[in-house]
Amino acid sequence: MIDGSKEPFFAKRRKHERKPYFSAVDYSVQDGTFTDFIHNISAGGVFIGTGTPFLAGEEVSMVFPLPISRQQIRITGEIAWVSDMGIGVKFKMTRDRQKTMIKGLVELI
């Protein structure tokens, strides 16, 4: 925390507000495939709870379901930060459809 604020210092640097969102996620990093849970989401990324050690800068390919539909979103990202609780992943949106799906999901929550 900085200056007596109740928010961690990195929360003030975020462009997008994070919202609680608990969902299973299948993801790949390098040669490994994993299943864990997303704990929160924003228009810019997700926090995945995991005990697996990763490094910031590694690319992640993710697949997770969208609520109230049978669709899944496939999206890549980059590990922005690592903690003992999990990883913060910044989305790499390569298609307008991905942006629309993520924006719709965040607005729905």
GIFEN-V356628 format. One record per pair of residues at least 12 apart in sequence whose ideal C-beta (glycine too) atoms are under 10 Angstrom apart, sorted by sequence separation. I is the first residue (numbers start at 1). J is the second residue. If there is no record, write none. Layout:
# GIFEN-V356628
i/j
I/J
I/J
This chain:
# GIFEN-V356628
i/j
24/36
25/37
36/48
37/49
48/60
62/74
63/75
77/89
78/90
24/37
25/38
36/49
37/50
61/74
62/75
76/89
77/90
78/91
23/37
24/38
34/48
36/50
46/60
48/62
61/75
62/76
75/89
77/91
78/92
22/37
23/38
35/50
36/51
45/60
60/75
61/76
62/77
76/91
77/92
21/37
22/38
23/39
34/50
36/52
46/62
48/64
60/76
61/77
75/91
76/92
77/93
21/38
22/39
59/76
60/77
75/92
76/93
20/38
21/39
22/40
23/41
34/52
46/64
59/77
60/78
73/91
75/93
76/94
20/39
21/40
22/41
27/46
58/77
59/78
60/79
75/94
20/40
21/41
32/52
34/54
58/78
59/79
75/95
18/39
19/40
20/41
21/42
25/46
27/48
29/50
57/78
58/79
74/95
18/40
19/41
32/54
56/78
57/79
76/98
17/40
18/41
19/42
23/46
25/48
27/50
29/52
41/64
56/79
57/80
75/98
18/42
19/43
25/49
30/54
38/62
55/79
56/80
58/82
73/97
74/98
75/99
16/41
17/42
18/43
21/46
23/48
25/50
29/54
30/55
54/79
56/81
57/82
73/98
16/42
17/43
18/44
21/47
29/55
34/60
38/64
56/82
75/101
15/42
16/43
17/44
18/45
20/47
22/49
37/64
55/82
60/87
62/89
74/101
75/102
14/42
15/43
16/44
18/46
30/58
33/61
34/62
35/63
54/82
73/101
15/44
16/45
18/47
29/58
30/59
46/75
48/77
53/82
58/87
60/89
62/91
72/101
73/102
14/44
15/45
29/59
30/60
45/75
59/89
60/90
71/101
14/45
28/59
29/60
46/77
48/79
53/84
56/87
58/89
60/91
61/92
28/60
29/61
45/77
50/82
54/86
55/87
56/88
60/92
69/101
73/105
27/60
28/61
29/62
44/77
45/78
47/80
50/83
51/84
54/87
59/92
27/61
28/62
45/79
47/81
49/83
51/85
52/86
53/87
25/60
26/61
27/62
28/63
45/80
50/85
51/86
52/87
54/89
66/101
69/104
26/62
27/63
44/80
45/81
47/83
49/85
50/86
66/102
69/105
25/62
26/63
27/64
48/85
49/86
50/87
68/105
25/63
26/64
47/85
48/86
49/87
66/104
67/105
24/63
25/64
26/65
47/86
48/87
66/105
24/64
25/65
46/86
47/87
48/88
68/108
23/64
24/65
46/87
47/88
48/89
64/105
67/108
23/65
45/87
46/88
47/89
66/108
67/109
21/64
23/66
45/88
46/89
23/67
44/88
45/89
46/90
44/89
45/90
46/91
21/67
26/72
39/85
44/90
45/91
39/86
44/91
45/92
25/73
26/74
27/75
28/76
38/86
40/88
41/89
42/90
43/91
27/76
37/86
42/91
44/93
27/77
29/79
36/86
41/91
43/93
36/87
38/89
43/99
46/102
45/102
29/87
44/102
43/102
27/87
29/89
42/102
43/103
41/102
27/89
43/105
44/106
43/106
25/89
41/105
42/106
43/107
41/106
42/109
41/109
40/109
10/80
18/88
10/81
14/88
15/90
16/91
10/88
23/105
21/105
21/106
16/102
19/105
19/106
21/108
18/106
19/107
21/109
17/106
19/108
20/109
16/106
19/109
